[in-house]
Amino acid sequence: MSMEYPQPTALYPDERSVKSAELVGYLNNKASISTFVDPRFQARRQIVTIDELAEAIPAEKSWVLKAATNAAHGASLDVYLHRAGDPVILPAFTDVLTEVVVEEYLNIQHNWGVQLYVAADGRARLLAVTDQRIDADGVYTGGRFGLIVPLPADLLTECLAIAQRAADVGYRGMCSLDCAQTYDGELVMLDLNFRITSGSIPLLALHTIRPDALDRPSESTKLTTSAPIATLLAALRPALQRGGLIVTGGHDTRRTDNTINQSTLHLLVFGDDHDDVTTRRTELEALYDH
């Protein structure tokens, strides 16, 4: 079994997993940036307790707040972007965590997700480089694949070195490293995600179903609705039949003990023209995401 998120060892003993829950939690927590990234590529950040938080986040400055925990949750709600002068409205995760990361605000020109994997032989390898679509609040909304802005060579070298450092302490499997270039040319590592992610799943789907489309433009997105997942799939059927669309995952809370009815579908739109792919992706979001 591949331990993508830490699970109780009483239920999932380490000897039954490719990597231990303790290792996965450690690699995905607040310590991983300072431990595994060359100082040249480290964004300025500090770890503060909740009691220290008020002094570390002045309203007159811009900053980014990130959850800091040994649990490798990686949810988009674990990031909060504050712009200078705006009221400070702390996110919900500050009510449940004992410490958080306060990171400098960067004016980002390019935002990449570098998808890598460590095979059984312990060697880190590059799968692909993707662009990340980030909304105005700094939350990841999807990826761009295929024809993207190239990653600078020294940043790519560092990404491979980071993955190899993790491999050397026992990590095996997929990982996604979030990095960026600012408008003034600074190269920084933003997050290390040592698990399978929404950036790697579309690539694996294309490799399996449409390997011919790996080097063509494609974009991932997520649709969320209160309707049953069967209804959402039925509404998507005409688009699926036209081609250039893959369902890469889905979830319906009706199949769980969650009392809130919500269905989610993860999609990948692909084609020959970047503008056409973007248009079809935004049309799907406008029609079905409600």
Steps between C-alpha positions, in 0.01 A plus 500: 500500500621850418456727802397827331366653822595403857269233642488344850771237526263282703289461184780519243832368637810649338617163372193485273573834334751620242587787736411562861232738625766675709718564193210630290390732778854629553566568132174692460524711813649838578852361539541376146579834331788590732632144508482398135529825301822685423491838683528680165146387413331537837227759532522710817271337756465454873321248716293657777266371767140615502581715805773678300294537183355848558846661514621311191220609264464882494199618301707765320722237333428221249571142608396138450379278783540122470392216725792328672444150628650152482180381330545513123157642426595729208149643461456831319336648813839482671622817326388856573621804305490845660550821306634811669229723641219243485327387821663189649246218507674190629411170328335212684820296528639749753228379740623140500878521454760597756748652253503634146742626234512869411662546160600807304261617228654465155402667172503182294542503125520122442370228730604142425420159637794265441376141493758238596511143623737275688497142373587184692868550414506818712575736212304823451370560146308779328148423378402843366491873573157661524363853537277564801186712479462700822199718582505850654507350850806288427304173482588235240219461245657267245800432281617556145683219327682459170627826354605716796766758590827305546642459849844666549773235492643570846153481658431168326836369626406599854159329470666174400747540787216555751323186386826307522561626855157366594577173323819466700302500826263233370230671294351311204219614272372818335566855615415849382722799575341844476742769388485845345680787334423853616482802273845606621649162402518332841458119492334345807364169625153551647382154610620141498220246451633148552190313388292451188332832418246663270796596282623145444165319463412667162844407367453139605155498337639633171791256509254212540210609277634756250882494495487686167360803685778530759681772305182682394322780693278381785351647817354341812202626696258398774120521493300503821121481531231397745347262244581125504815404312291295252313819404826687449641221283180492292529874440862453388425211264464717182838664568658161569363362175645794304845402630785699647373443855596243765344444842797436729316463832179556689336494839143513633444563871177300477719192508648610835365602839536870410168679552573761229407389147785585268642341185841573352646406164861552393536556127774539242430697181747448214537586132727649235448871573570663836229767464240240404590286801468800733164597347357149538627475857341832604173405327484176698566690824228755419239241403546238769683646797221615732 
